[in-house]
Amino acid sequence: MDQFIAEFKQRHGEVAYVALSMKDYENLALNIAEMRRFINQQTQIIVYYEDAVTPDPNADDTVISETNLDKAQ
């Protein structure tokens, strides 16, 4: 442990300790999992809407002119 602390201080500076109970650690792990799920869900929603508003290069982009529109009526 002393060797680890010495190497850690040499690389990263001072050492800080945090203590968690088993219940607190469980809550932390569940909260992180929930945040990851939410972020992944939001990413999927963003990709869906980006795809929805991006024009399809293979789509037929013919525009109906006013004369064609008059003929259709």
BELCOR-V812679 format. One record per residue. N is the residue number from 1. RES is the residue in one small letter. SS is DSSP state (h for helix, s for strand, l for the rest). PHI is phi in radians with two decimals (999 if undefined). D_LAST is the distance of its C-alpha to the last C-alpha in whole Angstrom. Layout:
n | res | ss | phi | d_last
N | RES | SS | PHI | D_LAST
N | RES | SS | PHI | D_LAST
//
This chain:
n | res | ss | phi | d_last
1 | m | l | 999 | 85
2 | d | h | -1.11 | 87
3 | q | h | -1.15 | 86
4 | f | h | -1.06 | 82
5 | i | h | -1.09 | 83
6 | a | h | -1.11 | 84
7 | e | h | -1.15 | 82
8 | f | h | -1.11 | 79
9 | k | h | -1.08 | 81
10 | q | h | -1.15 | 81
11 | r | h | -1.42 | 77
12 | h | h | -2.07 | 76
13 | g | l | 1.69 | 78
14 | e | l | -1.15 | 79
15 | v | l | -1.85 | 79
16 | a | l | -2.15 | 77
17 | y | l | -1.95 | 77
18 | v | l | -2.25 | 75
19 | a | l | -1.98 | 76
20 | l | l | -2.26 | 74
21 | s | l | -1.33 | 75
22 | m | h | -1.08 | 73
23 | k | h | -1.14 | 71
24 | d | h | -1.11 | 70
25 | y | h | -1.13 | 69
26 | e | h | -1.09 | 67
27 | n | h | -1.09 | 65
28 | l | h | -1.08 | 65
29 | a | h | -1.11 | 63
30 | l | h | -1.15 | 61
31 | n | h | -1.14 | 59
32 | i | h | -1.14 | 59
33 | a | h | -1.09 | 57
34 | e | h | -1.14 | 55
35 | m | h | -1.12 | 54
36 | r | h | -1.10 | 54
37 | r | h | -1.07 | 51
38 | f | h | -1.12 | 49
39 | i | h | -1.11 | 49
40 | n | h | -1.09 | 48
41 | q | h | -1.11 | 45
42 | q | h | -1.13 | 44
43 | t | h | -1.09 | 44
44 | q | h | -1.12 | 42
45 | i | h | -1.14 | 39
46 | i | h | -1.09 | 39
47 | v | h | -1.08 | 39
48 | y | h | -1.02 | 36
49 | y | h | -1.23 | 34
50 | e | h | -1.10 | 35
51 | d | h | -1.15 | 33
52 | a | h | -1.20 | 30
53 | v | h | -1.70 | 29
54 | t | l | -1.43 | 31
55 | p | l | -1.12 | 28
56 | d | l | -1.46 | 28
57 | p | l | -1.17 | 29
58 | n | l | -1.58 | 28
59 | a | l | -1.28 | 25
60 | d | l | -1.37 | 22
61 | d | l | -1.72 | 21
62 | t | l | -1.24 | 18
63 | v | l | -1.80 | 16
64 | i | l | -1.38 | 12
65 | s | l | -1.35 | 13
66 | e | h | -1.08 | 11
67 | t | h | -1.20 | 10
68 | n | h | -1.16 | 9
69 | l | h | -1.19 | 7
70 | d | h | -1.11 | 5
71 | k | h | -1.15 | 5
72 | a | h | -1.24 | 4
73 | q | l | -1.48 | 0
//
